[in-house]
């Protein structure tokens, strides 16, 4: 018992025996995943399979967990929606990422949304300011499918002609909010849709018609 208590104290009170593992090779795996995420943003609408098979706590899909482990650190405040905001997930992120968790979505550099149908409006997240447009938020939206939703046509940088995506499980207002988000470029949020091991990037400024 004394040994276990010492171990918990050394890890900030987190019982590591109960934690899901993070990246098998944190340095190399995060580099590969980061390149995949950059590819998704550079080619909006293109599905990108992230390497590895990260088994994060429920309800995270492998791609969502991989993106979180790669993008989050001590300097990236995170907001989590109510479905995903559980003690096991908080412990997992605190141990593997060290990211501070915030209660207000506007204070977050990243948001993790596992129930996008009931998510806050896009304007509730940090939009950036003229001097620092990169101070806006990036959203990890975990959707039930990337193929079964209504077709949406994308245009903009990184897309040759057009791209069509079909993320499911989004609220009715989402694409109208996105058009307003794109219109204020270079301000506005960036989005990663995740499902299974796949991610689709939707950077600010991309036009969407459904």
N, C-alpha and C positions, 0 to 999 in steps of 0.2 A: 504493500500500500504506500509506503514512504517513497519508493521509486516512482510509482505512478504519479504521486502528488508532485514530485520534483519535475517530472516530465511535463505535466500540465502547466506548472508555473513557468517553465522555460518557453512554452509556446503560447503564452498569453491566456492560460486557462482553457485552451482548446484540447479536447481529448482526441489526439491524432489517430487513435485506434479506430475511431468511428468515422473518420474522414474518408471520402472518396479520393482516389489518387488523382494527381494533376497530370501534367505532361511527363511522359516517360523520360525524355531528354529535354529538359526545359530550354536550353540554349538553342539547340538545332531544331527542335520541334517548333518553337515559337518563331524562328526565322522562316521556316517553310509555311507555317500558317499565316504569318504576316504577309508574305509574298502573295498567298492566295487571296487574302483580304484586299490587298492593293490591286490585284488583277480584277477583282470584282468591282472595285470603284472605278478603275480605269476603263472598264468595258461594261457599262451599266446594262443590266438585263441579261448578261451572260451567266448561266449557272456555273459555279465553281465548286468543285468537291475539295473540301479541306483535308489535308493529310492526317493520318492517325485516326483513332477511334476513342475519343475522350469520353469517359463514363462519369459525367458530373452527377450531382444529386438531382432528384426529381424537382421540377418537371423539365429540366434542361435537356435538349437534344445535343448530340455530339458537337455539331457545328456551333451552337450557341455557347457551350462550355469552352470549346477551343478558342473561339473569338474572345470570350471574357478573359481566359487565362493569358491570352496574348496581348490584349489591348489595355488591361487594367493594371494599375500599380498604385503606389502611395500618393501620387499626384493627380489621380483621376477620380473625383467624387462620383459615386454611382447611386442612381435611383432605381429601385426594384418595384415592380407592380405587386399587388397584394397576393396574387396566386403564387408567385415564385418566392415571396418574402417569407421564408421559413428559417427556423434556427439552423438546420443542417446546411442550407445554402449560405446563410450569413457566415457560418463557421468556415465553410469551404473557401469562400472568397477572402475572408480575413486571413486565413492561413496561407493560401496559395498566391494571393495578389496583394494583400495589405491595403486594398482600396478603402477609403472612407465611404460610409453609407450615409446618404442624406435623405431627409424626409420630404423635402420640397423638390419637385421635378425641375424647377427653374435653377436650382443650385447645382445640378448634375452636369458633369462633362460627358457621361455616358448614361444611358437608360437601358435596363433589361426588362423587356415586356414579353411575358409568356401567354398573355390573354389579350391580344391586340383588339379584339372585338369590343372590349370595355376599357381601352386605353384612354388617357387624357388627349385633348386636342393638341396638334403639333405646336401651336403657339404657346402652350404652357411650358415647353422646354426652352432652354437657353438658345437664343437666336443669334448671338454674337452682336458686336457693335462695329460701327464703321472703322474705327481704328484697329480693332482686333476681331475680324470676322471669324477667325479660327477658334474663338472662345465659345462658339455655339456647340450644341450637344450632338452626339452621334447615338442613334437608337439601334439596339439589337432587337428586332421584332421577330419572335419565333412564331411561325404560322403553321397551321395543320397540314398545308400542302402548298407547293409552289407551282402546281399544274392544274388545279381544279377550280380556281376562282375565275371571275370574269376577266376577259382579255383586256389588257391595257397596253396601248402603243406608246413607246418611248422614243423621244428624239433629243439629240444634243451631243455634246462632246463625248468622244469615245464610242459613238454608235454610227455605224455605216448605214445610211438611210434611216431605217427604223428597227426597233426591237420590240417584241411582244412578250409580256410576262403575264402570269395568271396566279398571283398569290391569293390564297383563300383565307377566310377568317378575319377580314378587315372590316372596320365599322363603315356604315354607309357614307359618312362624311369624309372618309380618308382621302380620296383622290381630289376632291375639291380643295381640301386643306393643302394637299401637296402642290396643286397649281398655284396657290397663294404663296406657298413656301418657295417655289421655284422663281416666282416673279420678283422676290426681294433679293435675289442673288447679287452680291456674294454672301449675304447673310442667309440664315436658315439652317435647318438641321440636315444631317446626312443619315441615311438609313441602310442597315444591312437586314435583309430578309433571310431568316435561317429556317431550315427544316431538315431533319435527319443529319447528314454530313455535308449538306449543300448550302451555299450562301449566294445571294444575289445582291449586288450593290446598287444603291440608288442615291447618288450624290446630289447635293443641292444644285439647282440650275437645270436639271433634266426636266424636259416637258413631258407631260403624260396626258393622254387622251383615252377615255374608255367608252 
